[in-house]
Amino acid sequence: MPRPGGPVTEEEAAALFQPLEGSVGVLAAVSGGADSTALLLLLARWSSNRGLRLCAATIDHGLRPESGDEAEKVAALARLLGIDHRTLRWTGAKPVSSIEKAARTARYRLLMEYAAEIGALHLVTAHTLDDQAETVLMRLAAGSGPAGLAGMRPVSARGDLIHVRPLLGVPKTRLIATCDAAGVSWSEDASNADPRFARARLRAGRDVLDREGLTAERLAVLARRMARADVAIEQAVDNVWAGLAMSGPAQTRIDGASFLALPEEIGLRMMLRAVGKHGDGTSERLKRGEALFDAVRDALQAGKSLGRTLGGARVAVSKGQLVISTAPPRRETV
Ligand SMILES: Nc1ncnc2c1ncn2[C@@H]1O[C@H](COP(=O)(O)OP(=O)(O)OP(=O)(O)O)[C@@H](O)[C@H]1O
């Protein structure tokens, strides 16, 4: 059990790294900040007698003058700990707007390519309890449903890799304490406090939220509950899908009366699942999916026909049935 303060202990680390047990190759993403420096220290200790290959990588996004030195500092620490380290540089054109998003996409692409090169099966990042709380707040602001409010998952798939976030329940203060206890310094990324970024603005307002009881711990509890609820809803959708959806490679048909009788969240997810199956994979704003869901229900209730497109799929109501198929190219959208 994590202690209220102080460095993360070896026993705690063993429990946190449980998802990595039995892995043959682990790649740790280490930016050089306090969180990922602590991750590297803890992983180095934990992996020493486990016969797995631990490697670390730092992405130099080339966006700040000091990023090269920060990567070199991580490399030096890795050398000291006897861990293979590579600095991966984000080269090529960089967009003027949405730079954070572009940097993130490039970062994971570089990490995945490097993981494939070294044969790592697990990618480990140092997202903390505080990062989870910020994610939940940002998703609240975006009007997310249960899946979004579940925040980041401790273990998820990322391409062929398993992405593990072992520190998701650990407050940043304890990771700072872990570095301090080891006498290891870390780099402070100035952009973490840059008010141009939503995360930084949220961080700056955390004191106010804490005073109102919206603490990181409570937001993380909300995320865990939402994750459980989301699993339950998805399981219900699996069951209903098996019984109701007549689904082939070209289209999915669902009886209209049965569809109308479903709890709305299940019906919505059924429709979106079929859109995902027959569409072109373009992500659609949930708001558009919800608007179309309402239109589908209205049409079924009124015994009318309907034909729209969503995410590259054609969503039609015809003869009392909901029919979702691949949309012909270049049709009008909702
Ligand atoms: N430049 C980097 N090099 C290597 N790893 C990094 C780098 N930046 C971030 N990471 C990894 O990602 C974790 C989360 O970092 P941060 O919170 O800054 O990213 P984010 O963009 O907010 O989150 P996400 O990775 O989910 O997009 C870090 O703890 C570290 O493990």
The ligand as an SDF file (V2000), in Angstrom:
LIG
                    3D

 31 33  0  0  0  0  0  0  0  0999 V2000
   10.4540   13.6550  -24.0480 N   0  0  0  0  0  0  0  0  0  0  0  0
   10.0940   12.4770  -23.5190 C   0  0  0  0  0  0  0  0  0  0  0  0
   10.9300   11.4380  -23.6280 N   0  0  0  0  0  0  0  0  0  0  0  0
   10.5960   10.2330  -23.0910 C   0  0  0  0  0  0  0  0  0  0  0  0
    9.4600   10.0170  -22.4300 N   0  0  0  0  0  0  0  0  0  0  0  0
    8.6100   11.0260  -22.2950 C   0  0  0  0  0  0  0  0  0  0  0  0
    8.8590   12.3130  -22.8280 C   0  0  0  0  0  0  0  0  0  0  0  0
    7.8430   13.1210  -22.5090 N   0  0  0  0  0  0  0  0  0  0  0  0
    6.9580   12.3790  -21.8230 C   0  0  0  0  0  0  0  0  0  0  0  0
    7.4180   11.1080  -21.6810 N   0  0  0  0  0  0  0  0  0  0  0  0
    6.7750    9.9900  -20.9730 C   0  0  0  0  0  0  0  0  0  0  0  0
    5.3860   10.2290  -20.8900 O   0  0  0  0  0  0  0  0  0  0  0  0
    5.0160   10.4220  -19.5170 C   0  0  0  0  0  0  0  0  0  0  0  0
    3.9490   11.4690  -19.4430 C   0  0  0  0  0  0  0  0  0  0  0  0
    4.4990   12.6830  -19.7880 O   0  0  0  0  0  0  0  0  0  0  0  0
    3.6190   13.9710  -19.9460 P   0  0  0  0  0  0  0  0  0  0  0  0
    2.6110   14.0010  -18.8510 O   0  0  0  0  0  0  0  0  0  0  0  0
    4.5270   15.1210  -20.1490 O   0  0  0  0  0  0  0  0  0  0  0  0
    2.9560   13.6300  -21.3060 O   0  0  0  0  0  0  0  0  0  0  0  0
    1.5120   13.9860  -21.7880 P   0  0  0  0  0  0  0  0  0  0  0  0
    1.6780   14.3570  -23.2150 O   0  0  0  0  0  0  0  0  0  0  0  0
    0.8700   14.9460  -20.8710 O   0  0  0  0  0  0  0  0  0  0  0  0
    0.8510   12.5620  -21.5900 O   0  0  0  0  0  0  0  0  0  0  0  0
    0.6550   11.4910  -22.6840 P   0  0  0  0  0  0  0  0  0  0  0  0
    1.9660   10.7530  -22.7880 O   0  0  0  0  0  0  0  0  0  0  0  0
   -0.4460   10.6220  -22.1980 O   0  0  0  0  0  0  0  0  0  0  0  0
    0.3390   12.2370  -23.9050 O   0  0  0  0  0  0  0  0  0  0  0  0
    6.3040   10.7640  -18.8180 C   0  0  0  0  0  0  0  0  0  0  0  0
    6.2420   10.4460  -17.4500 O   0  0  0  0  0  0  0  0  0  0  0  0
    7.3030    9.9070  -19.5470 C   0  0  0  0  0  0  0  0  0  0  0  0
    7.2500    8.5580  -19.1130 O   0  0  0  0  0  0  0  0  0  0  0  0
  1  2  1  0
  2  3  1  0
  2  7  2  0
  3  4  2  0
  4  5  1  0
  5  6  2  0
  6  7  1  0
  6 10  1  0
  7  8  1  0
  8  9  2  0
  9 10  1  0
 10 11  1  0
 11 12  1  0
 11 30  1  0
 12 13  1  0
 13 14  1  0
 13 28  1  0
 14 15  1  0
 15 16  1  0
 16 17  2  0
 16 18  1  0
 16 19  1  0
 19 20  1  0
 20 21  2  0
 20 22  1  0
 20 23  1  0
 23 24  1  0
 24 25  2  0
 24 26  1  0
 24 27  1  0
 28 29  1  0
 28 30  1  0
 30 31  1  0
M  END
$$$$
